[in-house]
Amino acid sequence: MDKKKAELYRKKLLAKQDGLLKLVTKSEQDGREADGEATQDVADKAANSYTKEFLFHQSDDNRRLLQLVEEALARLDDGSYGQCVACHEEVQQKRLDAVPWAPHCIECQEKHEQGLL
């Protein structure tokens, strides 16, 4: 991959990383605030518990995506970006354009989703 494309992907990844860091921080803060609210009846406690669980689940999903973004940035640094981490073949350009943090080519991603990888 040429340097110009690599820098374009780096900018996309850094922007995504920044946005995810903000989302994770906000979700965790909102979850703590929901936990600290004084509830008195059972319905309020149930709603509060549901909200807190939803926020932490959302934060967990964002943390997983953030990890993929950080791994992609590390691959950019070590020169392996654009190669599938499983089969080491080139990841399709359209795939990287759509999902710059994608660690797998399409074939290996399908295997990964099926639990075969």
ZIBEL-V655646 format. One record per helix or strand of 2 or more residues. SS is the DSSP state (H for helix, E for strand). FROM is the first residue (numbers start at 0). LEN is the number of residues. If there is no record, write none. Layout:
ss=[SS:SS]
from=[FROM:FROM]
len=[LEN:LEN]
//
This chain:
ss=[H:H:H:H]
from=[2:41:92:105]
len=[34:37:6:8]
//
